[in-house]
Amino acid sequence: MKNLQEATERICDLKGSLVAMDALMAALIRVLPAEQRAALRTAFDGNAEVARTVMLHASISELSIAAFERDVERTAALIGS
């Protein structure tokens, strides 16, 4: 990045993209039948655990880990049990 303005614009772009992706995923989850949601929950829990393991061994900020955990909890609640 050439300067702080470019970096700020890129961060805002990434945030907007993330919000759009989040809206899409929430809509997709809501239209899934119960049995597919159950399968998704199992797969999601496993993938989240793998991601936790990777983050433990990576140079990553505590803020990123906290955001990950918050979003995992929110997504798990959206999927249901």
mmCIF file of the N, C-alpha and C atoms, coordinates in Angstrom:
data_MODEL
# 
_entry.id   MODEL 
# 
loop_
_atom_site.group_PDB 
_atom_site.id 
_atom_site.type_symbol 
_atom_site.label_atom_id 
_atom_site.label_alt_id 
_atom_site.label_comp_id 
_atom_site.label_asym_id 
_atom_site.label_entity_id 
_atom_site.label_seq_id 
_atom_site.pdbx_PDB_ins_code 
_atom_site.Cartn_x 
_atom_site.Cartn_y 
_atom_site.Cartn_z 
_atom_site.occupancy 
_atom_site.B_iso_or_equiv 
_atom_site.pdbx_formal_charge 
_atom_site.auth_seq_id 
_atom_site.auth_comp_id 
_atom_site.auth_asym_id 
_atom_site.auth_atom_id 
_atom_site.pdbx_PDB_model_num 
ATOM 1   N N  . MET A 1 1  ? 0.831   -1.170  0.000  1.00 0.00 ? 1  MET A N  1 
ATOM 2   C CA . MET A 1 1  ? 0.000   0.000   0.000  1.00 0.00 ? 1  MET A CA 1 
ATOM 3   C C  . MET A 1 1  ? 0.886   1.247   0.000  1.00 0.00 ? 1  MET A C  1 
ATOM 4   N N  . LYS A 1 2  ? 0.532   2.182   -0.847 1.00 0.00 ? 2  LYS A N  1 
ATOM 5   C CA . LYS A 1 2  ? 1.342   3.392   -0.957 1.00 0.00 ? 2  LYS A CA 1 
ATOM 6   C C  . LYS A 1 2  ? 1.168   4.317   0.234  1.00 0.00 ? 2  LYS A C  1 
ATOM 7   N N  . ASN A 1 3  ? -0.038  4.345   0.772  1.00 0.00 ? 3  ASN A N  1 
ATOM 8   C CA . ASN A 1 3  ? -0.254  5.270   1.890  1.00 0.00 ? 3  ASN A CA 1 
ATOM 9   C C  . ASN A 1 3  ? -1.417  4.790   2.754  1.00 0.00 ? 3  ASN A C  1 
ATOM 10  N N  . LEU A 1 4  ? -1.628  5.521   3.809  1.00 0.00 ? 4  LEU A N  1 
ATOM 11  C CA . LEU A 1 4  ? -2.668  5.157   4.759  1.00 0.00 ? 4  LEU A CA 1 
ATOM 12  C C  . LEU A 1 4  ? -4.059  5.211   4.129  1.00 0.00 ? 4  LEU A C  1 
ATOM 13  N N  . GLN A 1 5  ? -4.295  6.156   3.228  1.00 0.00 ? 5  GLN A N  1 
ATOM 14  C CA . GLN A 1 5  ? -5.598  6.266   2.567  1.00 0.00 ? 5  GLN A CA 1 
ATOM 15  C C  . GLN A 1 5  ? -5.906  5.005   1.772  1.00 0.00 ? 5  GLN A C  1 
ATOM 16  N N  . GLU A 1 6  ? -4.936  4.507   1.028  1.00 0.00 ? 6  GLU A N  1 
ATOM 17  C CA . GLU A 1 6  ? -5.138  3.266   0.263  1.00 0.00 ? 6  GLU A CA 1 
ATOM 18  C C  . GLU A 1 6  ? -5.426  2.093   1.189  1.00 0.00 ? 6  GLU A C  1 
ATOM 19  N N  . ALA A 1 7  ? -4.693  2.012   2.273  1.00 0.00 ? 7  ALA A N  1 
ATOM 20  C CA . ALA A 1 7  ? -4.904  0.925   3.230  1.00 0.00 ? 7  ALA A CA 1 
ATOM 21  C C  . ALA A 1 7  ? -6.300  1.007   3.832  1.00 0.00 ? 7  ALA A C  1 
ATOM 22  N N  . THR A 1 8  ? -6.726  2.198   4.198  1.00 0.00 ? 8  THR A N  1 
ATOM 23  C CA . THR A 1 8  ? -8.060  2.389   4.763  1.00 0.00 ? 8  THR A CA 1 
ATOM 24  C C  . THR A 1 8  ? -9.136  2.008   3.759  1.00 0.00 ? 8  THR A C  1 
ATOM 25  N N  . GLU A 1 9  ? -8.974  2.414   2.512  1.00 0.00 ? 9  GLU A N  1 
ATOM 26  C CA . GLU A 1 9  ? -9.944  2.069   1.470  1.00 0.00 ? 9  GLU A CA 1 
ATOM 27  C C  . GLU A 1 9  ? -10.011 0.561   1.268  1.00 0.00 ? 9  GLU A C  1 
ATOM 28  N N  . ARG A 1 10 ? -8.883  -0.100  1.301  1.00 0.00 ? 10 ARG A N  1 
ATOM 29  C CA . ARG A 1 10 ? -8.852  -1.556  1.120  1.00 0.00 ? 10 ARG A CA 1 
ATOM 30  C C  . ARG A 1 10 ? -9.533  -2.268  2.285  1.00 0.00 ? 10 ARG A C  1 
ATOM 31  N N  . ILE A 1 11 ? -9.294  -1.802  3.495  1.00 0.00 ? 11 ILE A N  1 
ATOM 32  C CA . ILE A 1 11 ? -9.948  -2.388  4.669  1.00 0.00 ? 11 ILE A CA 1 
ATOM 33  C C  . ILE A 1 11 ? -11.463 -2.224  4.567  1.00 0.00 ? 11 ILE A C  1 
ATOM 34  N N  . CYS A 1 12 ? -11.915 -1.049  4.168  1.00 0.00 ? 12 CYS A N  1 
ATOM 35  C CA . CYS A 1 12 ? -13.358 -0.808  4.007  1.00 0.00 ? 12 CYS A CA 1 
ATOM 36  C C  . CYS A 1 12 ? -13.935 -1.707  2.920  1.00 0.00 ? 12 CYS A C  1 
ATOM 37  N N  . ASP A 1 13 ? -13.203 -1.900  1.839  1.00 0.00 ? 13 ASP A N  1 
ATOM 38  C CA . ASP A 1 13 ? -13.642 -2.782  0.757  1.00 0.00 ? 13 ASP A CA 1 
ATOM 39  C C  . ASP A 1 13 ? -13.782 -4.219  1.268  1.00 0.00 ? 13 ASP A C  1 
ATOM 40  N N  . LEU A 1 14 ? -12.801 -4.670  2.013  1.00 0.00 ? 14 LEU A N  1 
ATOM 41  C CA . LEU A 1 14 ? -12.848 -6.019  2.567  1.00 0.00 ? 14 LEU A CA 1 
ATOM 42  C C  . LEU A 1 14 ? -14.012 -6.184  3.545  1.00 0.00 ? 14 LEU A C  1 
ATOM 43  N N  . LYS A 1 15 ? -14.264 -5.182  4.359  1.00 0.00 ? 15 LYS A N  1 
ATOM 44  C CA . LYS A 1 15 ? -15.385 -5.246  5.304  1.00 0.00 ? 15 LYS A CA 1 
ATOM 45  C C  . LYS A 1 15 ? -16.709 -5.352  4.564  1.00 0.00 ? 15 LYS A C  1 
ATOM 46  N N  . GLY A 1 16 ? -16.868 -4.552  3.521  1.00 0.00 ? 16 GLY A N  1 
ATOM 47  C CA . GLY A 1 16 ? -18.101 -4.607  2.733  1.00 0.00 ? 16 GLY A CA 1 
ATOM 48  C C  . GLY A 1 16 ? -18.293 -5.962  2.085  1.00 0.00 ? 16 GLY A C  1 
ATOM 49  N N  . SER A 1 17 ? -17.223 -6.528  1.557  1.00 0.00 ? 17 SER A N  1 
ATOM 50  C CA . SER A 1 17 ? -17.293 -7.854  0.948  1.00 0.00 ? 17 SER A CA 1 
ATOM 51  C C  . SER A 1 17 ? -17.655 -8.907  1.980  1.00 0.00 ? 17 SER A C  1 
ATOM 52  N N  . LEU A 1 18 ? -17.100 -8.792  3.159  1.00 0.00 ? 18 LEU A N  1 
ATOM 53  C CA . LEU A 1 18 ? -17.386 -9.749  4.228  1.00 0.00 ? 18 LEU A CA 1 
ATOM 54  C C  . LEU A 1 18 ? -18.849 -9.680  4.665  1.00 0.00 ? 18 LEU A C  1 
ATOM 55  N N  . VAL A 1 19 ? -19.388 -8.489  4.768  1.00 0.00 ? 19 VAL A N  1 
ATOM 56  C CA . VAL A 1 19 ? -20.795 -8.342  5.157  1.00 0.00 ? 19 VAL A CA 1 
ATOM 57  C C  . VAL A 1 19 ? -21.703 -8.945  4.088  1.00 0.00 ? 19 VAL A C  1 
ATOM 58  N N  . ALA A 1 20 ? -21.381 -8.728  2.818  1.00 0.00 ? 20 ALA A N  1 
ATOM 59  C CA . ALA A 1 20 ? -22.182 -9.308  1.733  1.00 0.00 ? 20 ALA A CA 1 
ATOM 60  C C  . ALA A 1 20 ? -22.118 -10.837 1.769  1.00 0.00 ? 20 ALA A C  1 
ATOM 61  N N  . MET A 1 21 ? -20.947 -11.393 1.996  1.00 0.00 ? 21 MET A N  1 
ATOM 62  C CA . MET A 1 21 ? -20.789 -12.843 2.083  1.00 0.00 ? 21 MET A CA 1 
ATOM 63  C C  . MET A 1 21 ? -21.549 -13.393 3.287  1.00 0.00 ? 21 MET A C  1 
ATOM 64  N N  . ASP A 1 22 ? -21.523 -12.673 4.389  1.00 0.00 ? 22 ASP A N  1 
ATOM 65  C CA . ASP A 1 22 ? -22.242 -13.085 5.580  1.00 0.00 ? 22 ASP A CA 1 
ATOM 66  C C  . ASP A 1 22 ? -23.747 -13.116 5.315  1.00 0.00 ? 22 ASP A C  1 
ATOM 67  N N  . ALA A 1 23 ? -24.259 -12.133 4.633  1.00 0.00 ? 23 ALA A N  1 
ATOM 68  C CA . ALA A 1 23 ? -25.686 -12.103 4.299  1.00 0.00 ? 23 ALA A CA 1 
ATOM 69  C C  . ALA A 1 23 ? -26.062 -13.276 3.400  1.00 0.00 ? 23 ALA A C  1 
ATOM 70  N N  . LEU A 1 24 ? -25.219 -13.586 2.440  1.00 0.00 ? 24 LEU A N  1 
ATOM 71  C CA . LEU A 1 24 ? -25.469 -14.715 1.550  1.00 0.00 ? 24 LEU A CA 1 
ATOM 72  C C  . LEU A 1 24 ? -25.482 -16.027 2.324  1.00 0.00 ? 24 LEU A C  1 
ATOM 73  N N  . MET A 1 25 ? -24.490 -16.236 3.176  1.00 0.00 ? 25 MET A N  1 
ATOM 74  C CA . MET A 1 25 ? -24.420 -17.483 3.934  1.00 0.00 ? 25 MET A CA 1 
ATOM 75  C C  . MET A 1 25 ? -25.623 -17.637 4.869  1.00 0.00 ? 25 MET A C  1 
ATOM 76  N N  . ALA A 1 26 ? -26.040 -16.551 5.503  1.00 0.00 ? 26 ALA A N  1 
ATOM 77  C CA . ALA A 1 26 ? -27.205 -16.618 6.394  1.00 0.00 ? 26 ALA A CA 1 
ATOM 78  C C  . ALA A 1 26 ? -28.453 -17.008 5.611  1.00 0.00 ? 26 ALA A C  1 
ATOM 79  N N  . ALA A 1 27 ? -28.617 -16.450 4.424  1.00 0.00 ? 27 ALA A N  1 
ATOM 80  C CA . ALA A 1 27 ? -29.775 -16.790 3.596  1.00 0.00 ? 27 ALA A CA 1 
ATOM 81  C C  . ALA A 1 27 ? -29.731 -18.254 3.161  1.00 0.00 ? 27 ALA A C  1 
ATOM 82  N N  . LEU A 1 28 ? -28.564 -18.714 2.765  1.00 0.00 ? 28 LEU A N  1 
ATOM 83  C CA . LEU A 1 28 ? -28.427 -20.117 2.347  1.00 0.00 ? 28 LEU A CA 1 
ATOM 84  C C  . LEU A 1 28 ? -28.734 -21.075 3.495  1.00 0.00 ? 28 LEU A C  1 
ATOM 85  N N  . ILE A 1 29 ? -28.238 -20.763 4.670  1.00 0.00 ? 29 ILE A N  1 
ATOM 86  C CA . ILE A 1 29 ? -28.474 -21.626 5.830  1.00 0.00 ? 29 ILE A CA 1 
ATOM 87  C C  . ILE A 1 29 ? -29.963 -21.688 6.152  1.00 0.00 ? 29 ILE A C  1 
ATOM 88  N N  . ARG A 1 30 ? -30.638 -20.571 6.081  1.00 0.00 ? 30 ARG A N  1 
ATOM 89  C CA . ARG A 1 30 ? -32.064 -20.523 6.438  1.00 0.00 ? 30 ARG A CA 1 
ATOM 90  C C  . ARG A 1 30 ? -32.941 -21.369 5.533  1.00 0.00 ? 30 ARG A C  1 
ATOM 91  N N  . VAL A 1 31 ? -32.535 -21.580 4.291  1.00 0.00 ? 31 VAL A N  1 
ATOM 92  C CA . VAL A 1 31 ? -33.380 -22.348 3.367  1.00 0.00 ? 31 VAL A CA 1 
ATOM 93  C C  . VAL A 1 31 ? -33.041 -23.836 3.350  1.00 0.00 ? 31 VAL A C  1 
ATOM 94  N N  . LEU A 1 32 ? -32.031 -24.242 4.097  1.00 0.00 ? 32 LEU A N  1 
ATOM 95  C CA . LEU A 1 32 ? -31.674 -25.661 4.146  1.00 0.00 ? 32 LEU A CA 1 
ATOM 96  C C  . LEU A 1 32 ? -32.681 -26.456 4.967  1.00 0.00 ? 32 LEU A C  1 
ATOM 97  N N  . PRO A 1 33 ? -33.013 -27.665 4.516  1.00 0.00 ? 33 PRO A N  1 
ATOM 98  C CA . PRO A 1 33 ? -33.845 -28.554 5.341  1.00 0.00 ? 33 PRO A CA 1 
ATOM 99  C C  . PRO A 1 33 ? -33.096 -28.959 6.616  1.00 0.00 ? 33 PRO A C  1 
ATOM 100 N N  . ALA A 1 34 ? -33.848 -29.389 7.609  1.00 0.00 ? 34 ALA A N  1 
ATOM 101 C CA . ALA A 1 34 ? -33.279 -29.716 8.926  1.00 0.00 ? 34 ALA A CA 1 
ATOM 102 C C  . ALA A 1 34 ? -32.152 -30.744 8.845  1.00 0.00 ? 34 ALA A C  1 
ATOM 103 N N  . GLU A 1 35 ? -32.312 -31.797 8.044  1.00 0.00 ? 35 GLU A N  1 
ATOM 104 C CA . GLU A 1 35 ? -31.269 -32.827 7.977  1.00 0.00 ? 35 GLU A CA 1 
ATOM 105 C C  . GLU A 1 35 ? -29.982 -32.290 7.349  1.00 0.00 ? 35 GLU A C  1 
ATOM 106 N N  . GLN A 1 36 ? -30.110 -31.387 6.404  1.00 0.00 ? 36 GLN A N  1 
ATOM 107 C CA . GLN A 1 36 ? -28.910 -30.791 5.819  1.00 0.00 ? 36 GLN A CA 1 
ATOM 108 C C  . GLN A 1 36 ? -28.259 -29.802 6.772  1.00 0.00 ? 36 GLN A C  1 
ATOM 109 N N  . ARG A 1 37 ? -29.071 -29.128 7.565  1.00 0.00 ? 37 ARG A N  1 
ATOM 110 C CA . ARG A 1 37 ? -28.505 -28.238 8.586  1.00 0.00 ? 37 ARG A CA 1 
ATOM 111 C C  . ARG A 1 37 ? -27.707 -29.038 9.613  1.00 0.00 ? 37 ARG A C  1 
ATOM 112 N N  . ALA A 1 38 ? -28.217 -30.201 9.982  1.00 0.00 ? 38 ALA A N  1 
ATOM 113 C CA . ALA A 1 38 ? -27.501 -31.048 10.944 1.00 0.00 ? 38 ALA A CA 1 
ATOM 114 C C  . ALA A 1 38 ? -26.152 -31.479 10.378 1.00 0.00 ? 38 ALA A C  1 
ATOM 115 N N  . ALA A 1 39 ? -26.139 -31.868 9.116  1.00 0.00 ? 39 ALA A N  1 
ATOM 116 C CA . ALA A 1 39 ? -24.884 -32.262 8.477  1.00 0.00 ? 39 ALA A CA 1 
ATOM 117 C C  . ALA A 1 39 ? -23.936 -31.063 8.366  1.00 0.00 ? 39 ALA A C  1 
ATOM 118 N N  . LEU A 1 40 ? -24.501 -29.901 8.049  1.00 0.00 ? 40 LEU A N  1 
ATOM 119 C CA . LEU A 1 40 ? -23.690 -28.686 7.974  1.00 0.00 ? 40 LEU A CA 1 
ATOM 120 C C  . LEU A 1 40 ? -23.085 -28.362 9.326  1.00 0.00 ? 40 LEU A C  1 
ATOM 121 N N  . ARG A 1 41 ? -23.862 -28.504 10.388 1.00 0.00 ? 41 ARG A N  1 
ATOM 122 C CA . ARG A 1 41 ? -23.370 -28.206 11.732 1.00 0.00 ? 41 ARG A CA 1 
ATOM 123 C C  . ARG A 1 41 ? -22.191 -29.098 12.092 1.00 0.00 ? 41 ARG A C  1 
ATOM 124 N N  . THR A 1 42 ? -22.294 -30.381 11.769 1.00 0.00 ? 42 THR A N  1 
ATOM 125 C CA . THR A 1 42 ? -21.197 -31.312 12.052 1.00 0.00 ? 42 THR A CA 1 
ATOM 126 C C  . THR A 1 42 ? -19.938 -30.914 11.283 1.00 0.00 ? 42 THR A C  1 
ATOM 127 N N  . ALA A 1 43 ? -20.109 -30.623 10.009 1.00 0.00 ? 43 ALA A N  1 
ATOM 128 C CA . ALA A 1 43 ? -18.959 -30.229 9.174  1.00 0.00 ? 43 ALA A CA 1 
ATOM 129 C C  . ALA A 1 43 ? -18.388 -28.897 9.648  1.00 0.00 ? 43 ALA A C  1 
ATOM 130 N N  . PHE A 1 44 ? -19.251 -27.960 9.982  1.00 0.00 ? 44 PHE A N  1 
ATOM 131 C CA . PHE A 1 44 ? -18.798 -26.641 10.445 1.00 0.00 ? 44 PHE A CA 1 
ATOM 132 C C  . PHE A 1 44 ? -18.006 -26.749 11.742 1.00 0.00 ? 44 PHE A C  1 
ATOM 133 N N  . ASP A 1 45 ? -18.527 -27.535 12.688 1.00 0.00 ? 45 ASP A N  1 
ATOM 134 C CA . ASP A 1 45 ? -17.819 -27.712 13.961 1.00 0.00 ? 45 ASP A CA 1 
ATOM 135 C C  . ASP A 1 45 ? -16.419 -28.287 13.736 1.00 0.00 ? 45 ASP A C  1 
ATOM 136 N N  . GLY A 1 46 ? -16.322 -29.260 12.850 1.00 0.00 ? 46 GLY A N  1 
ATOM 137 C CA . GLY A 1 46 ? -15.015 -29.852 12.555 1.00 0.00 ? 46 GLY A CA 1 
ATOM 138 C C  . GLY A 1 46 ? -14.067 -28.858 11.897 1.00 0.00 ? 46 GLY A C  1 
ATOM 139 N N  . ASN A 1 47 ? -14.587 -28.107 10.947 1.00 0.00 ? 47 ASN A N  1 
ATOM 140 C CA . ASN A 1 47 ? -13.741 -27.120 10.263 1.00 0.00 ? 47 ASN A CA 1 
ATOM 141 C C  . ASN A 1 47 ? -13.315 -25.992 11.193 1.00 0.00 ? 47 ASN A C  1 
ATOM 142 N N  . ALA A 1 48 ? -14.212 -25.586 12.091 1.00 0.00 ? 48 ALA A N  1 
ATOM 143 C CA . ALA A 1 48 ? -13.864 -24.542 13.054 1.00 0.00 ? 48 ALA A CA 1 
ATOM 144 C C  . ALA A 1 48 ? -12.754 -25.019 13.983 1.00 0.00 ? 48 ALA A C  1 
ATOM 145 N N  . GLU A 1 49 ? -12.808 -26.280 14.376 1.00 0.00 ? 49 GLU A N  1 
ATOM 146 C CA . GLU A 1 49 ? -11.756 -26.823 15.244 1.00 0.00 ? 49 GLU A CA 1 
ATOM 147 C C  . GLU A 1 49 ? -10.409 -26.876 14.531 1.00 0.00 ? 49 GLU A C  1 
ATOM 148 N N  . VAL A 1 50 ? -10.424 -27.242 13.267 1.00 0.00 ? 50 VAL A N  1 
ATOM 149 C CA . VAL A 1 50 ? -9.179  -27.236 12.478 1.00 0.00 ? 50 VAL A CA 1 
ATOM 150 C C  . VAL A 1 50 ? -8.632  -25.807 12.392 1.00 0.00 ? 50 VAL A C  1 
ATOM 151 N N  . ALA A 1 51 ? -9.514  -24.846 12.145 1.00 0.00 ? 51 ALA A N  1 
ATOM 152 C CA . ALA A 1 51 ? -9.075  -23.450 12.057 1.00 0.00 ? 51 ALA A CA 1 
ATOM 153 C C  . ALA A 1 51 ? -8.473  -22.980 13.374 1.00 0.00 ? 51 ALA A C  1 
ATOM 154 N N  . ARG A 1 52 ? -9.072  -23.384 14.496 1.00 0.00 ? 52 ARG A N  1 
ATOM 155 C CA . ARG A 1 52 ? -8.512  -23.027 15.813 1.00 0.00 ? 52 ARG A CA 1 
ATOM 156 C C  . ARG A 1 52 ? -7.090  -23.563 15.957 1.00 0.00 ? 52 ARG A C  1 
ATOM 157 N N  . THR A 1 53 ? -6.902  -24.800 15.552 1.00 0.00 ? 53 THR A N  1 
ATOM 158 C CA . THR A 1 53 ? -5.576  -25.413 15.654 1.00 0.00 ? 53 THR A CA 1 
ATOM 159 C C  . THR A 1 53 ? -4.566  -24.665 14.796 1.00 0.00 ? 53 THR A C  1 
ATOM 160 N N  . VAL A 1 54 ? -4.970  -24.306 13.604 1.00 0.00 ? 54 VAL A N  1 
ATOM 161 C CA . VAL A 1 54 ? -4.075  -23.554 12.716 1.00 0.00 ? 54 VAL A CA 1 
ATOM 162 C C  . VAL A 1 54 ? -3.724  -22.207 13.328 1.00 0.00 ? 54 VAL A C  1 
ATOM 163 N N  . MET A 1 55 ? -4.728  -21.531 13.889 1.00 0.00 ? 55 MET A N  1 
ATOM 164 C CA . MET A 1 55 ? -4.466  -20.212 14.474 1.00 0.00 ? 55 MET A CA 1 
ATOM 165 C C  . MET A 1 55 ? -3.567  -20.280 15.701 1.00 0.00 ? 55 MET A C  1 
ATOM 166 N N  . LEU A 1 56 ? -3.625  -21.381 16.428 1.00 0.00 ? 56 LEU A N  1 
ATOM 167 C CA . LEU A 1 56 ? -2.747  -21.526 17.592 1.00 0.00 ? 56 LEU A CA 1 
ATOM 168 C C  . LEU A 1 56 ? -1.277  -21.528 17.198 1.00 0.00 ? 56 LEU A C  1 
ATOM 169 N N  . HIS A 1 57 ? -1.006  -22.004 15.989 1.00 0.00 ? 57 HIS A N  1 
ATOM 170 C CA . HIS A 1 57 ? 0.378   -22.135 15.539 1.00 0.00 ? 57 HIS A CA 1 
ATOM 171 C C  . HIS A 1 57 ? 0.760   -21.063 14.523 1.00 0.00 ? 57 HIS A C  1 
ATOM 172 N N  . ALA A 1 58 ? -0.047  -20.031 14.415 1.00 0.00 ? 58 ALA A N  1 
ATOM 173 C CA . ALA A 1 58 ? 0.225   -18.960 13.459 1.00 0.00 ? 58 ALA A CA 1 
ATOM 174 C C  . ALA A 1 58 ? 0.444   -17.643 14.208 1.00 0.00 ? 58 ALA A C  1 
ATOM 175 N N  . SER A 1 59 ? 1.100   -16.759 13.537 1.00 0.00 ? 59 SER A N  1 
ATOM 176 C CA . SER A 1 59 ? 1.289   -15.419 14.080 1.00 0.00 ? 59 SER A CA 1 
ATOM 177 C C  . SER A 1 59 ? 0.036   -14.609 13.753 1.00 0.00 ? 59 SER A C  1 
ATOM 178 N N  . ILE A 1 60 ? -0.878  -14.557 14.716 1.00 0.00 ? 60 ILE A N  1 
ATOM 179 C CA . ILE A 1 60 ? -2.162  -13.897 14.494 1.00 0.00 ? 60 ILE A CA 1 
ATOM 180 C C  . ILE A 1 60 ? -2.557  -13.159 15.766 1.00 0.00 ? 60 ILE A C  1 
ATOM 181 N N  . SER A 1 61 ? -3.199  -12.029 15.614 1.00 0.00 ? 61 SER A N  1 
ATOM 182 C CA . SER A 1 61 ? -3.529  -11.205 16.779 1.00 0.00 ? 61 SER A CA 1 
ATOM 183 C C  . SER A 1 61 ? -4.676  -11.809 17.582 1.00 0.00 ? 61 SER A C  1 
ATOM 184 N N  . GLU A 1 62 ? -4.703  -11.445 18.847 1.00 0.00 ? 62 GLU A N  1 
ATOM 185 C CA . GLU A 1 62 ? -5.793  -11.870 19.729 1.00 0.00 ? 62 GLU A CA 1 
ATOM 186 C C  . GLU A 1 62 ? -7.128  -11.302 19.246 1.00 0.00 ? 62 GLU A C  1 
ATOM 187 N N  . LEU A 1 63 ? -7.094  -10.129 18.629 1.00 0.00 ? 63 LEU A N  1 
ATOM 188 C CA . LEU A 1 63 ? -8.324  -9.540  18.096 1.00 0.00 ? 63 LEU A CA 1 
ATOM 189 C C  . LEU A 1 63 ? -8.910  -10.411 16.989 1.00 0.00 ? 63 LEU A C  1 
ATOM 190 N N  . SER A 1 64 ? -8.044  -10.954 16.148 1.00 0.00 ? 64 SER A N  1 
ATOM 191 C CA . SER A 1 64 ? -8.513  -11.833 15.074 1.00 0.00 ? 64 SER A CA 1 
ATOM 192 C C  . SER A 1 64 ? -9.093  -13.124 15.637 1.00 0.00 ? 64 SER A C  1 
ATOM 193 N N  . ILE A 1 65 ? -8.453  -13.665 16.640 1.00 0.00 ? 65 ILE A N  1 
ATOM 194 C CA . ILE A 1 65 ? -8.948  -14.897 17.263 1.00 0.00 ? 65 ILE A CA 1 
ATOM 195 C C  . ILE A 1 65 ? -10.296 -14.635 17.934 1.00 0.00 ? 65 ILE A C  1 
ATOM 196 N N  . ALA A 1 66 ? -10.424 -13.515 18.617 1.00 0.00 ? 66 ALA A N  1 
ATOM 197 C CA . ALA A 1 66 ? -11.693 -13.174 19.276 1.00 0.00 ? 66 ALA A CA 1 
ATOM 198 C C  . ALA A 1 66 ? -12.806 -12.995 18.239 1.00 0.00 ? 66 ALA A C  1 
ATOM 199 N N  . ALA A 1 67 ? -12.494 -12.342 17.127 1.00 0.00 ? 67 ALA A N  1 
ATOM 200 C CA . ALA A 1 67 ? -13.493 -12.158 16.067 1.00 0.00 ? 67 ALA A CA 1 
ATOM 201 C C  . ALA A 1 67 ? -13.899 -13.506 15.483 1.00 0.00 ? 67 ALA A C  1 
ATOM 202 N N  . PHE A 1 68 ? -12.929 -14.388 15.295 1.00 0.00 ? 68 PHE A N  1 
ATOM 203 C CA . PHE A 1 68 ? -13.216 -15.726 14.785 1.00 0.00 ? 68 PHE A CA 1 
ATOM 204 C C  . PHE A 1 68 ? -14.171 -16.455 15.724 1.00 0.00 ? 68 PHE A C  1 
ATOM 205 N N  . GLU A 1 69 ? -13.858 -16.456 17.006 1.00 0.00 ? 69 GLU A N  1 
ATOM 206 C CA . GLU A 1 69 ? -14.691 -17.166 17.978 1.00 0.00 ? 69 GLU A CA 1 
ATOM 207 C C  . GLU A 1 69 ? -16.103 -16.583 18.043 1.00 0.00 ? 69 GLU A C  1 
ATOM 208 N N  . ARG A 1 70 ? -16.207 -15.273 17.978 1.00 0.00 ? 70 ARG A N  1 
ATOM 209 C CA . ARG A 1 70 ? -17.518 -14.625 17.990 1.00 0.00 ? 70 ARG A CA 1 
ATOM 210 C C  . ARG A 1 70 ? -18.337 -15.037 16.770 1.00 0.00 ? 70 ARG A C  1 
ATOM 211 N N  . ASP A 1 71 ? -17.706 -15.047 15.599 1.00 0.00 ? 71 ASP A N  1 
ATOM 212 C CA . ASP A 1 71 ? -18.425 -15.414 14.376 1.00 0.00 ? 71 ASP A CA 1 
ATOM 213 C C  . ASP A 1 71 ? -18.753 -16.902 14.329 1.00 0.00 ? 71 ASP A C  1 
ATOM 214 N N  . VAL A 1 72 ? -17.885 -17.733 14.865 1.00 0.00 ? 72 VAL A N  1 
ATOM 215 C CA . VAL A 1 72 ? -18.182 -19.170 14.929 1.00 0.00 ? 72 VAL A CA 1 
ATOM 216 C C  . VAL A 1 72 ? -19.405 -19.400 15.810 1.00 0.00 ? 72 VAL A C  1 
ATOM 217 N N  . GLU A 1 73 ? -19.457 -18.741 16.950 1.00 0.00 ? 73 GLU A N  1 
ATOM 218 C CA . GLU A 1 73 ? -20.597 -18.889 17.852 1.00 0.00 ? 73 GLU A CA 1 
ATOM 219 C C  . GLU A 1 73 ? -21.882 -18.399 17.185 1.00 0.00 ? 73 GLU A C  1 
ATOM 220 N N  . ARG A 1 74 ? -21.812 -17.276 16.511 1.00 0.00 ? 74 ARG A N  1 
ATOM 221 C CA . ARG A 1 74 ? -22.993 -16.728 15.841 1.00 0.00 ? 74 ARG A CA 1 
ATOM 222 C C  . ARG A 1 74 ? -23.461 -17.640 14.710 1.00 0.00 ? 74 ARG A C  1 
ATOM 223 N N  . THR A 1 75 ? -22.515 -18.152 13.932 1.00 0.00 ? 75 THR A N  1 
ATOM 224 C CA . THR A 1 75 ? -22.876 -19.037 12.826 1.00 0.00 ? 75 THR A CA 1 
ATOM 225 C C  . THR A 1 75 ? -23.442 -20.356 13.327 1.00 0.00 ? 75 THR A C  1 
ATOM 226 N N  . ALA A 1 76 ? -22.850 -20.899 14.384 1.00 0.00 ? 76 ALA A N  1 
ATOM 227 C CA . ALA A 1 76 ? -23.370 -22.140 14.963 1.00 0.00 ? 76 ALA A CA 1 
ATOM 228 C C  . ALA A 1 76 ? -24.802 -21.948 15.436 1.00 0.00 ? 76 ALA A C  1 
ATOM 229 N N  . ALA A 1 77 ? -25.094 -20.806 16.036 1.00 0.00 ? 77 ALA A N  1 
ATOM 230 C CA . ALA A 1 77 ? -26.463 -20.534 16.479 1.00 0.00 ? 77 ALA A CA 1 
ATOM 231 C C  . ALA A 1 77 ? -27.405 -20.396 15.290 1.00 0.00 ? 77 ALA A C  1 
ATOM 232 N N  . LEU A 1 78 ? -26.917 -19.816 14.212 1.00 0.00 ? 78 LEU A N  1 
ATOM 233 C CA . LEU A 1 78 ? -27.738 -19.676 13.011 1.00 0.00 ? 78 LEU A CA 1 
ATOM 234 C C  . LEU A 1 78 ? -28.056 -21.037 12.405 1.00 0.00 ? 78 LEU A C  1 
ATOM 235 N N  . ILE A 1 79 ? -27.073 -21.925 12.376 1.00 0.00 ? 79 ILE A N  1 
ATOM 236 C CA . ILE A 1 79 ? -27.283 -23.263 11.840 1.00 0.00 ? 79 ILE A CA 1 
ATOM 237 C C  . ILE A 1 79 ? -28.234 -24.048 12.745 1.00 0.00 ? 79 ILE A C  1 
ATOM 238 N N  . GLY A 1 80 ? -28.061 -23.905 14.042 1.00 0.00 ? 80 GLY A N  1 
ATOM 239 C CA . GLY A 1 80 ? -28.889 -24.642 14.999 1.00 0.00 ? 80 GLY A CA 1 
ATOM 240 C C  . GLY A 1 80 ? -28.217 -25.949 15.391 1.00 0.00 ? 80 GLY A C  1 
ATOM 241 N N  . SER A 1 81 ? -28.886 -26.689 16.261 1.00 0.00 ? 81 SER A N  1 
ATOM 242 C CA . SER A 1 81 ? -28.281 -27.947 16.734 1.00 0.00 ? 81 SER A CA 1 
ATOM 243 C C  . SER A 1 81 ? -28.743 -29.126 15.913 1.00 0.00 ? 81 SER A C  1 
# 
